[in-house]
Amino acid sequence: MNVDPVANFIKYDFTITEDLCKQFITVVTGVLVFSLTFSEKIISFSTAKKSFRILLGISWASMLFAIIACGLGLTYICIAGGQAVYGGEGYPIAAWTSYKWITAAGISLD
């Protein structure tokens, strides 16, 4: 049985990673928007202690970084998919770069 690595990459790795990125970006963006919208009700932002405002600002910054990093991961996985489909040999490098950005996005929310 001869397994084509490019076909497997497109069928499994590319498809699953692309869906994961889109869902991750959607969820993190929703949480960020919800948090920004209701920041006054969550901690009474204008009257809260400076440490709470700083902590909330850091969490917003990490969510923004996660969105950007996952967007870069999505970009690289799309580049890898295009390279795989059209015969480029560099698709594994672009895929690994994508995985690194996606991992950074997930770690930033820990």
C-alpha positions in Angstrom: 0.0 0.0 0.0 1.5 3.3 -1.2 0.6 6.3 0.9 0.9 9.7 -0.6 2.1 12.1 2.1 0.8 15.2 0.2 -2.7 13.7 -0.1 -2.6 12.8 3.6 -1.5 16.3 4.5 -4.3 17.9 2.5 -6.9 15.4 3.7 -6.1 15.5 7.4 -3.4 18.0 8.6 -4.4 21.0 6.5 -8.2 20.5 7.0 -8.1 20.0 10.7 -5.6 22.7 11.4 -7.5 25.2 9.3 -10.8 24.4 11.1 -9.1 24.6 14.5 -7.6 28.0 13.8 -10.9 29.4 12.6 -12.8 28.2 15.7 -10.0 29.3 18.0 -10.0 32.8 16.5 -13.8 33.0 16.8 -13.9 32.0 20.4 -11.0 34.2 21.6 -12.4 37.2 19.6 -15.8 36.6 21.2 -14.3 36.5 24.7 -12.2 39.6 24.1 -15.2 41.6 22.8 -17.4 40.4 25.6 -14.7 41.3 28.2 -14.2 44.8 26.6 -17.9 45.5 26.4 -18.7 44.5 30.0 -15.4 45.6 31.6 -17.3 48.2 33.6 -19.6 45.6 35.0 -16.9 43.0 35.5 -14.6 45.0 37.8 -16.0 48.6 37.8 -13.1 49.5 35.6 -13.1 53.2 36.3 -13.0 52.7 40.1 -11.1 49.5 40.3 -7.6 49.2 41.9 -4.7 49.8 39.6 -3.6 46.1 40.0 -7.0 44.9 38.7 -6.9 47.2 35.8 -3.3 46.1 34.9 -4.3 42.4 35.2 -7.3 43.0 32.9 -5.1 44.9 30.5 -2.6 42.0 30.4 -5.4 39.5 29.8 -6.7 41.7 26.9 -3.1 41.9 25.5 -2.7 38.1 25.7 -6.0 37.5 23.9 -5.0 40.0 21.2 -1.7 38.2 20.8 -3.5 34.9 20.6 -5.7 36.2 17.8 -2.7 37.5 15.9 -0.6 34.4 16.4 -3.4 32.1 15.4 -4.1 34.3 12.3 -0.4 33.9 11.4 -0.8 30.1 12.0 -3.8 30.1 9.7 -1.9 32.0 7.0 1.1 29.6 7.1 -1.1 26.5 7.0 -2.9 28.0 3.9 0.5 28.6 2.3 1.5 25.0 3.1 -1.7 23.7 1.6 -1.1 25.7 -1.6 2.4 24.5 -1.8 1.3 20.9 -1.3 -1.4 21.1 -3.9 0.7 22.9 -6.6 3.8 20.8 -6.1 6.0 22.9 -3.9 8.4 20.9 -1.8 8.5 23.4 1.1 5.0 22.6 2.5 6.3 20.8 5.6 8.4 23.9 6.7 5.3 26.2 6.3 3.2 23.6 8.2 5.6 23.5 11.1 5.8 27.2 11.2 2.0 27.2 11.4 2.0 24.8 14.2 4.5 26.9 16.1 2.3 30.0 15.8 -0.8 28.0 16.9 1.1 26.6 19.9 2.2 30.2 20.8 -1.4 31.4 20.6 -2.6 28.6 22.9 0.3 29.2 25.4 -0.4 32.9 25.6 -3.8 32.2 27.1 -2.5 29.9 29.9 
